[in-house]
Amino acid sequence: MMLMPNPLRRPTRIALLCALAVAIGPATALAQSGSAGGSIGNDEKSVSGSRQAPRSVETEKPVRRSKPEAGEPRRAARKSGGGAGSAGGGGNFDGAWVAHSVGTTCGAATERFIISSGRLSGELSSGQVSPNGSTTSGGSASGVSWNSSGRFSGRSGSGTFRRSDGCTGRWTASKQ
């Protein structure tokens, strides 16, 4: 028996080869040089002539100096104030404090107070604290009034007071 060639075999082979070419085509296009999406390496495509140095990918970073040159002005460090809307500063002293005072003829006393945005409010006294820590306050009790002044620094403070009855002395304070 003699085999006759199948007339459907040849078109089927051609169809399979075309399908394979379509399936492989996009994959080979991705690997082509100069395809959309940019280039790698040298942009200069000419064969003759001189070649320029390749472009740098990183941007230059500014040089950081450790110390200012002699004669350059220096900037002072900025300390925290009370923020926007603070009345007189003193924000770095905000918190609860306790003060102990000792007078030459009037003995000793202790008072608790709060500093908030430059305002000092105590059990018997009120006053203000500037951003640099200087303070003035005053108060009265049982017909005796007093004024005090001093300075806060970090978590402590100290100063002097004078009462209306003639007693004078010193005070120290610490942040709680």
Secondary structure, DSSP 8 states (H G I E B T S, - for coil): ------TTHHHHHHHHHHHHHHHHHHHHHHTSTT-TT---S-----SSS-------SS-------SS--TT----------S-TT-SS--GGG-EEEEEEEEETTTEEEEEEEEEETTEEEESSEEEEE-TTSEEEEEEEETTEEEEEEEEEETTEEEEEEEETTS-EEEEEEEE-
